[in-house]
């Protein structure tokens, strides 16, 4: 299933050509030392990448794989034209050599889809949705002089038609593809700018497809054992690392929050519990200090005046803007050592994380936190005669905003699956991790240029410092990092 997850969940970033843009937690279940099944939970998919990528970055791999791997007849069936025309992939494709690699990757995806158990019609519908998302991204708007409202521009009528009919029956209503053209401008005028509504549809459609894929994978991997028999479990959490780009947005704040939480978990086990055990045993020990990031977590998560609580508060006010949100932060956190207002006329703020200072651009924070889909859009999807589109929307309820779903230490935006009935919150995840025996793998990036065989000492040293690894080495060297049980000791 890995080619499938990477194709739909990974993308090229400035730091990594195959960066996971979602977090996953894999539960491997054992019975009598034999793997009996597994379960995958996904969370924090970077849906905004579907509609916007920064310089040097790409959209999710699957879009490029489709262009490289589909035959001319298939592209015509899905209404796909030259990739340079599509705004959602920034009009960029790749060299012939890269395209050949993508073609091979597309075949891997198709093989994985067959292996997981996707029916042929499901695969067709899924790719039709992705093609429709790309066409939708090229729809633009212009003022409608007679009514003082907005309409789809004449120049993009063809793209709107392509978006409507690329699903064939998916959008089909009594009036054929005429439904979408009439719906899109009208709903946009009454609730939000048209472009935001357009992008919201694209992000939601992609996010639901991804969640659906994960659910199908879980059906394949489900264990088939006697429910009365106890299973042992190894859980593997694979999550993106701390991010600090030239432009950091809402997504980077969520990612860095997750890393703050995991760093706190790391500190708890490596330093607090370890040294508490030495003290309890009465061992002579000089306490090792570490960078405690609790003040940063309080800044982000405290109620009712933490950053995320204030974000939810502002998101609830229809008249609130990203500027009013920033103004609220500036007044609430004045003097806080881990918060800095932006200088000049920049709409943003900086947070001094455990890994360093990150400046966030606040534009789009409220809209992304609301993550709303107009009710009329949901009705349109639900009334489709294509089973996949109905499935992706009929059981989905609007999610709570970011702070409202926080519980305990760890809660993030876009949390977990939209569709799977066995949803796993990060609170449950952290409870499992705290009750288990954790092992940590810290990944160190050797250089910032994505070059092989190059080790930049300063880049490496910076990561060793902010990850707490220098202190970890010290406690492992001076302490008692391996302690056998009495039975093991007696046996030896």
N, C-alpha and C positions, 0 to 999 in steps of 0.2 A: 504493500500500500504506500510505500514511501514515495515513489515517483508521482503518485496521485496527489499526496499532501504537498509535496514541493511545488508541483506545477500550479496548484491553485492557491497555495499559501505563502510561497516564496517569491522574492523579487530582487532585482539588482539595486543596490544602494551605493552611495559614495564610499562606503567602508567594506562592502562585501557583495560579490557578484551573485551570491545565492543566499541571501539573507532571509531567515524565517521572519515573516511579518505577522505571526500569530504565536501564541504560547500553547504548548500541548503537555498534557499529563497522561502518561501511559501506565496503566495498571496491568502488570503481568501476574497472572494467577496460577498457582502451582498446587498440585495434589500428588503427594508422595514423590516429590522432587521432579515431577514432570510438568511442563507447561500445559495447562488445560484450556487457557483462553486469555483474552486481553480486552481491555476497554480503553478508548481514547476520549479524552475531554479536550476541547479547544476553547480558547478565550482570547479576547482582545485582538481579533482580526483587524488589521489596519485598512478598513473599508475605504477611507478617504483616498488611498492610493489608486483606487479605481478611476477617480475623476481628476486627480492632480498628482503630478510627480515633479520634484525639484530637478534642477540641472544635474546631469550626470546620473540620474536614476531612471528606472523603468517601472512600468505597470507590472502586475502579476504575470508570471511566466506564461500562463496558459494562453493569453491573447496572442503572443508571438508564436507559440507552438502551433496554434490553429492556422495562422497565415502561412506558416512554412509547411505544414503537414497536410492540409486539406487539398483535395484535387480541385481542378478548375470547375468541375461540375458541382462539387459540394459547396464551393464558395458562391457559385451562382444560386444554389438552392437557399443558402443562408443570407444572400444579399450582400456579401462581402466584396469590397472593391480593393484598390491598391492600399496597402497599409499606411502609406505616407499621407493619406487623406484624413486620417482619424485623429481628432483632438485628444481623445482619452489615452492615446499612446504617443502623444506629443509629435506626431508625424514622423517619428524615428523608427527605423527598423534595424537593419544590421547588414554586415557584409555577406557575401555569398557563402563564405566559410561558416559564419555564425548561423546562417539560415539552414545550412545542411545539418548542423548540430541540433538545431531546434526541430527539424523534420524528424530526426531520430528520436528526440525526446517526445514528440507528439505520438509516435508509434508506441513508445513505452507507456504513455498515458492511456492510449486505447487498449493496450494489453492489460493494464492494471484494471481498467473499467470492466473489461470482460471477466477478469479473474475475481474481482470483488462481487460481481453478480448484477451489474447494471444491465437492464434490458436494452435492446437496440433502440426502441422508441424513446426510452429515457435519455439515452445518450444524444439522440437527435434533438430532443426538446431542450436539453441542457445547453448544447452548443448554439441552438437557435436563440436562447435567452442571452448568451454571451455576445452573439452577433448583434442582437437588438440593443444591448447596452452600448456597444461601440457606436452604432448608428445614432442612438439617442443623444450621445455626447456632442454630435455635430449640429443639433437643433439650436437655432438662435432665435431671438425675439426682436420685435420692433413695435413702436407705438401704433395704435389703431386710431387714426385721427378723428374719425367720426364719433367714436364712443369714448375717447379719452382713456382707453385701456391698452392692453398689450395683446399682440397676436404673434403666432409663429411667422418668422420672416419668410418672404417669398423665396429667397435664395435657399432656404433649408427645408422647403416643403418635401423635396425628394428624400431627404434624410429622415424626416418624420414618417413618411410612407414606408421607408425601408425598416425603420424601427418597429412600425406597426405590423408589417406583413412578414418580417423575417421570422416571426414565430408561426407564420402560416395561421393555423387555427388557434394559436395561443391567444391572439388578440381578437379573434373573430367574433363579431356580434351581428345582429341583423343587418347593420349597415356596413359590414366589412371593416376595413381599416379606418373608416371615417370616425370611429369612436374616439381614438386617441387624439387626433388633431383637434377635435372640438373640446375634449376634456382638458388637455394640458394647459392652454392659456387661461381658461376660465378658473381652474382651481388655483393657479399660481397667483392670479390677481387678488384673490380673496384671502390668501393666507401668507404668502411669502413671495419674494422675487422669483420670477419664472426660472431663472438659471438654478437657483437653490432647489426648487422643486424637481427640476430635471435631474440634477445630480443626486438628489435624495432617492429617487426611484432607482437610479443606477446602482448606488451603494447598497440599498436594501436588497435588490434582486441578486447581486453578487454574494452578499453575506448569507442570504438564505440558501443559495446553491451550495456554498461551502459547508454550511451546517448540515445540509441534507447528505452531502457526500460522506461526512464524518459519521452520520447515523447509519448509512449503508455499510460503512466499514465496520462499525460496531456489531452490526448483525452478523457479518462474516466471522468476526473474531470472538463472538460470544462463546463462553465455555458450555460444554454439554456434559454436566456431571450431576451426580446426586445432590440435590439441594441440602440434604442432611449432613453431607460430608464437609468438614471445615477446609477452606482453601487458605493457603498462605499467599502472601502478595508482596511483590516488589514494585514500588512506584518510581517512575522516572519523570522528573520535571525538566522539560526542555524549553527554555525561555530566552528571549532576546536580551542582550546585555544593555548596560547603561548607554544612553545615546545623547550626544551633544553635537549637533550639526550647525551649519551656518545659519539655518532657519529651523527653529524648534517650535512645534505647534502642540495642539491638544494631545495628539497621539504620543509625542515624546514625553509629555508630562505623565500620562498614564503608564508608559513603559518605565519611566524613571521611578514612579511611585512603587511599581512592582519590585524594582530592584532595591529600593529603600527597605521594603518589607522583607525581602529575602536576605538582605545584608543584616537586618535586625535579627532574623532567625539564625543566621550564621554566627553572629556575635554571641547570641544566647547559648548556643551549643559549644562553640569553640572556647569561649572565654568565661562566661558566667557559670555554666554548669560544671565545666572542667575544674575551675579554681575553687568552686564551692565544695567539690568532692575532696580536694586536697585539704581544705580547711577542716572538713568533717573528719578526715582521717588523722588530723593532728600532725600533718607533715610540715616541716620547715619550708616556707614558701614566701617569696617576695612577689606581691601581687603585680601582674602585668596589666598595664592600663591599655585601653583600646578606644577607638573613636566611636563613642556611643551616639547613634543617630536618632535617638528618641525625640529630641527637640524638633527635628525636621519632620518626623511623622506627626507630631502634635500640630505643627504648622499646617500640614496638609489635611489631617483627619479629625482634628478636635471638633467637638460640637458645643455650642452652635456657631462658633466663630472660626473654624478652620477654613482653609482655602476652598475645599470641595463643598462644604456646607454653604459658604457664601456663593459659590457658583450655582448650586441648586436654588438658593434663594432668588438670585437674579434671573435664573432660567424660568422661574415661575411667574415673573412679571412680564406681560406682553410688551410693555414699553421699554423694558431694559435693553441696553446695548452692551457690546463688548467694552465700550468706554466706561459706562457706568459700573461695570464689573471691576475694571482696573482701578477706577477711583475708589471703590469700596475696599479693594485690597490695600491700596496705598494708605488709606485712613486707618484700617484695622490693624495693619502690621507695621505701623510706624515704629521704628526702633528695634524691630525684631532682627536678630543677628543673622538669620538665615533668609531674609527677604530684602530685596533691593528694588525700589521703583526704577523704571526705565528713565534714561536721561533724554532731555529734549522733547521732541514731538512724537517719539516712538510709542505706539500703542502696545505695551507689553510690560514685563516685569522679569526679575531674575530671582532664582532660588539657589542658595548655596547648599548643594547636595553633599552627601558624604564623599562623592567622587569629584566634586568641584562645582564651580559656578556655571549655571546654564541660564541663558536668556531666552525667554519664551515670547513669541509673537502671539498676542491675545486675540487677533482677528479670527473669528469663527468659533470661539470657545462656547458661546451660548448655543449656537445652532447645533454644534456637534454633541453637546451635552444633552440637549433636548432629543436629538436623534428621532425626530418625528416623521411620520409618513401620513399625509392627508388621508382621512377616512375614505374619501372617494377613490383614491388610488387602490386602497386595500379591497374595496368592493369590486373594482375593475378586475383585479387579479383573481379574486374569489369566483367571479362569474365566468371566468374563462372556461372553455370546454377542453382545454389541455390539462390532464390530470396533474402534471408536475407543477404548473403554476398555481393550481388550487391548493395542492399539498403544501407548497412553500408559504402560503399565506393564511390558510383557513384557521389553523390552530394557534397562530402567533398573536399574543397580546402585547400591547405597547409596554416596553420595559420601563421600570422606574429610572429616574435620573441618577446621576453618579453617586451623590452623597446619600440619597435615600436608601440605597441598598447596602450601604456599608455596614458591616457587622464584625465585631472583634477587630482584628488588625488589618485584614486584607480584603479589599473589594475594589474592583476596577470597572472601567467603562466597557460596554459591549460584551458583557460577561457571558462566557460559555455559549452553549448551543441555543439557537433560536428554536429548534425543532425537537430535539431529542427529549423524550419524556423523562429520562433519567439525568436531569441536569445536575452538574456539580458546581456548586459555588466555590469561590476561592476560600471562603470561610471554612467549608468542609475540607478543602484541600489542605489548608494550614493546620486544621485540627489533626488530620492524618499525619502530617509531617512532624508535628510536635509530639505525637504519640509513638512515632517510629524511631528507628535508629538511623539517623541520616548520614550520608556520605556526600561530600561536595567535590565537584569537578569545576575548577575555575579556569576558564578559557582566556588566554593572554594573546592579544593581537601583536605580532612582531613589528609591524610598521603600518603607516597610514596610507601607503601608496598601493596596497594590494600586490606587492612585489614578492616573488618567491626568493628564498635564500637570503633575505635581508633582515637583520635584527637591529632595530633602532633602540639603543640602550635607554634613552630618555623616555621613549614611549612605553617601553616595558616597565621601567622603574615606576613611572607614574601609576600604572595599573596595579603593580604590586603594593604600592602604598595605599591607594584608595580602596582596594579590595580587602585590606587588613591582612595581607599575606605575610608581610614582614613580621608582624606581631604573632601570626600563626606559626611561622617558622621558629620563632623564639620559644613559644610555649611548647611546641613539639620537641624542641631540642632540650629544654630545661626540665620539662615535665614528664609525665608518665602516659605517653600517648597510646601504648598498647598494654592492655590489662587482661590477661587470660582469666577464665573462671577457675575456681578452686579445683574443679574436676580436671580441667585441662592441665593445670599446674601439677597436680598429683600424678597424673598419667605420665607426664614428661619426666 
